[in-house]
Amino acid sequence: MSSTRFDIIVVGAGIAGLTSALALQRDGASVAVLDRHRAGTEASWAGGGILCPLYAWRYPQPVLALAAEGMRRYPDLLASLDSGIDPERWVTGMEILDPIGEGESVDSISATLTSAGIAHQWRRQEIGHGEALWLPEVANVRNPYLLDALIDTVRARGIGLREQCAANGLLLSEGRVTGVATSEGDLHADRVVITAGAWSEALIPGLAAGSLFPVRGQMLRLEPRPQNGLDRILMENGVYLIPRRDGSVVVGSTVEYAGFDKTVDAEAQARLHAHACRLWPQLDGAEITHRWAGLRPGSSDELPLLGEHPSIAGLWVNTGGFRNGLAMAPATADLLADRMADRPTAVDPTPYRLDRLIQTAR
Ligand SMILES: Cc1cc2nc3c(=O)[nH]c(=O)nc-3n(C[C@H](O)[C@H](O)[C@H](O)COP(=O)(O)OP(=O)(O)OC[C@H]3O[C@@H](n4cnc5c(N)ncnc54)[C@H](O)[C@@H]3O)c2cc1C
């Protein structure tokens, strides 16, 4: 019979949960990860895999700090995986055709990117008019492959991965968490980490209503046609094209506040497709092979939630990655592990603390 007691239980096996579990086990803890579905099949699977925020300078500084740190840590994360699956990280660079929005200038954008350590150049556009912004070091990963490689690694390291196992609530005693009530019975642990993405709010007592919510994003994939010539991530007016190594192209994305609904609608898909073909005419006529939607974990102040619950000892949270959860993952997992081990952190943890959104200290 498998054990029901662990040092740490991680609830949710997306990118946040899998990377957190690996970082915590590295510190010597016995760790279990639960997912109510198959691991790695929600937002982390649905995302585009761009390892840099889109229009990065428009995010609050604490988001940019974590994303930039995540970008720097990706090569080490990938090198540490125990799996035969290649996540296909590809440094293609990203070209943004409409970088300068209202109230922004070349100088203001450059200053923000420079302070985050994100290399960039301004250059005359090959397509369209005016100055394009070129980010030469931006990579993308094939995130479904990355998740499979993380799952392999979790298993190879002896972390108990329990799929089809839903957390229904927390076990609490005298102001401490003592485990998780699950669809397979009670599991006990000294500490619990909530990494349940857009579904996390229900598992974090005292969180102000509306602090965490799903934000739908629709995507599509165009058939592999290596001759399409797309050799970089291309972005305009919120629509991006991501080249994959097999010659397919992923196009995204919508940003929709539609509750827990992953419906794909024909009108939004047609708009994405038309925009993609206008941006890169060689895609015209390429067949759409997949259409899908995922639910990003959004937060009311756009910042991740990362830290210990202010009034429930042992309850930790790592969620709220919103549009950048893949890019930030190596940094958020390490920050969580450093905080739980009481070590100094690479990024100031203060802005992500939970007490900003938890109003009732019980
Ligand atoms: C269309 C789209 C495009 C995106 N593009 C990018 C991009 O290019 N770059 C980037 O950095 N980010 C991108 N993102 C954002 C990124 O995908 C997310 O921020 C990130 O995947 C969130 O990871 P997560 O682990 O927090 O959530 P998820 O991947 O959603 O994982 C949460 C897990 O928790 C499980 N769970 C929920 N409730 C319970 C429960 N009660 N018990 C047990 N398990 C539970 C779920 O089944 C799920 O597996 C995109 C997102 C979308 C939707």
The ligand as an SDF file (V2000), in Angstrom:
LIG
                    3D

 53 58  0  0  0  0  0  0  0  0999 V2000
   -3.4770   30.1260  -24.4770 C   0  0  0  0  0  0  0  0  0  0  0  0
   -2.3800   30.3360  -23.4850 C   0  0  0  0  0  0  0  0  0  0  0  0
   -1.1350   30.7820  -23.9160 C   0  0  0  0  0  0  0  0  0  0  0  0
   -0.0990   30.9480  -23.0050 C   0  0  0  0  0  0  0  0  0  0  0  0
    1.1390   31.2620  -23.4480 N   0  0  0  0  0  0  0  0  0  0  0  0
    2.1690   31.3750  -22.5640 C   0  0  0  0  0  0  0  0  0  0  0  0
    3.4840   31.6290  -23.0190 C   0  0  0  0  0  0  0  0  0  0  0  0
    3.7390   31.6830  -24.2130 O   0  0  0  0  0  0  0  0  0  0  0  0
    4.4730   31.7950  -22.0880 N   0  0  0  0  0  0  0  0  0  0  0  0
    4.2270   31.7040  -20.7530 C   0  0  0  0  0  0  0  0  0  0  0  0
    5.1280   31.8790  -19.9540 O   0  0  0  0  0  0  0  0  0  0  0  0
    2.9730   31.4420  -20.2840 N   0  0  0  0  0  0  0  0  0  0  0  0
    1.9530   31.2730  -21.1610 C   0  0  0  0  0  0  0  0  0  0  0  0
    0.6900   31.0140  -20.7080 N   0  0  0  0  0  0  0  0  0  0  0  0
    0.4480   31.0010  -19.2850 C   0  0  0  0  0  0  0  0  0  0  0  0
    0.8840   29.6980  -18.6480 C   0  0  0  0  0  0  0  0  0  0  0  0
    0.4870   28.6290  -19.4620 O   0  0  0  0  0  0  0  0  0  0  0  0
    0.2780   29.5840  -17.2470 C   0  0  0  0  0  0  0  0  0  0  0  0
    0.5680   30.7360  -16.4790 O   0  0  0  0  0  0  0  0  0  0  0  0
    0.8530   28.3930  -16.5140 C   0  0  0  0  0  0  0  0  0  0  0  0
    0.7880   27.2480  -17.3160 O   0  0  0  0  0  0  0  0  0  0  0  0
    0.1200   28.1270  -15.2210 C   0  0  0  0  0  0  0  0  0  0  0  0
    0.6370   26.9400  -14.6920 O   0  0  0  0  0  0  0  0  0  0  0  0
    0.0110   26.2910  -13.4030 P   0  0  0  0  0  0  0  0  0  0  0  0
    0.8150   25.1040  -13.0890 O   0  0  0  0  0  0  0  0  0  0  0  0
   -0.1400   27.3600  -12.3620 O   0  0  0  0  0  0  0  0  0  0  0  0
   -1.4970   25.9270  -13.8480 O   0  0  0  0  0  0  0  0  0  0  0  0
   -2.0600   24.6630  -14.6630 P   0  0  0  0  0  0  0  0  0  0  0  0
   -1.1560   24.2570  -15.7430 O   0  0  0  0  0  0  0  0  0  0  0  0
   -3.4630   25.0110  -15.0240 O   0  0  0  0  0  0  0  0  0  0  0  0
   -2.0230   23.5110  -13.6020 O   0  0  0  0  0  0  0  0  0  0  0  0
   -2.8910   23.4630  -12.4970 C   0  0  0  0  0  0  0  0  0  0  0  0
   -3.1690   22.0050  -12.2070 C   0  0  0  0  0  0  0  0  0  0  0  0
   -3.9020   21.8840  -10.9920 O   0  0  0  0  0  0  0  0  0  0  0  0
   -4.8350   20.8400  -11.1320 C   0  0  0  0  0  0  0  0  0  0  0  0
   -5.8910   21.0260  -10.1460 N   0  0  0  0  0  0  0  0  0  0  0  0
   -6.8040   22.0180  -10.0980 C   0  0  0  0  0  0  0  0  0  0  0  0
   -7.6060   21.8670   -9.0360 N   0  0  0  0  0  0  0  0  0  0  0  0
   -7.1860   20.7400   -8.4020 C   0  0  0  0  0  0  0  0  0  0  0  0
   -7.6410   20.0480   -7.2360 C   0  0  0  0  0  0  0  0  0  0  0  0
   -8.6700   20.4930   -6.5070 N   0  0  0  0  0  0  0  0  0  0  0  0
   -7.0040   18.9030   -6.8850 N   0  0  0  0  0  0  0  0  0  0  0  0
   -5.9390   18.4290   -7.6260 C   0  0  0  0  0  0  0  0  0  0  0  0
   -5.4940   19.0550   -8.7260 N   0  0  0  0  0  0  0  0  0  0  0  0
   -6.1040   20.2010   -9.1030 C   0  0  0  0  0  0  0  0  0  0  0  0
   -5.3000   20.9570  -12.5820 C   0  0  0  0  0  0  0  0  0  0  0  0
   -5.8700   19.7420  -13.0380 O   0  0  0  0  0  0  0  0  0  0  0  0
   -4.0170   21.3290  -13.2990 C   0  0  0  0  0  0  0  0  0  0  0  0
   -3.3150   20.2180  -13.8130 O   0  0  0  0  0  0  0  0  0  0  0  0
   -0.3380   30.7570  -21.6130 C   0  0  0  0  0  0  0  0  0  0  0  0
   -1.5860   30.2960  -21.1780 C   0  0  0  0  0  0  0  0  0  0  0  0
   -2.5910   30.0660  -22.1040 C   0  0  0  0  0  0  0  0  0  0  0  0
   -3.9070   29.5070  -21.6410 C   0  0  0  0  0  0  0  0  0  0  0  0
  1  2  1  0
  2  3  1  0
  2 52  2  0
  3  4  2  0
  4  5  1  0
  4 50  1  0
  5  6  2  0
  6  7  1  0
  6 13  1  0
  7  8  2  0
  7  9  1  0
  9 10  1  0
 10 11  2  0
 10 12  1  0
 12 13  2  0
 13 14  1  0
 14 15  1  0
 14 50  1  0
 15 16  1  0
 16 17  1  0
 16 18  1  0
 18 19  1  0
 18 20  1  0
 20 21  1  0
 20 22  1  0
 22 23  1  0
 23 24  1  0
 24 25  2  0
 24 26  1  0
 24 27  1  0
 27 28  1  0
 28 29  2  0
 28 30  1  0
 28 31  1  0
 31 32  1  0
 32 33  1  0
 33 34  1  0
 33 48  1  0
 34 35  1  0
 35 36  1  0
 35 46  1  0
 36 37  1  0
 36 45  1  0
 37 38  2  0
 38 39  1  0
 39 40  1  0
 39 45  2  0
 40 41  1  0
 40 42  2  0
 42 43  1  0
 43 44  2  0
 44 45  1  0
 46 47  1  0
 46 48  1  0
 48 49  1  0
 50 51  2  0
 51 52  1  0
 52 53  1  0
M  END
$$$$
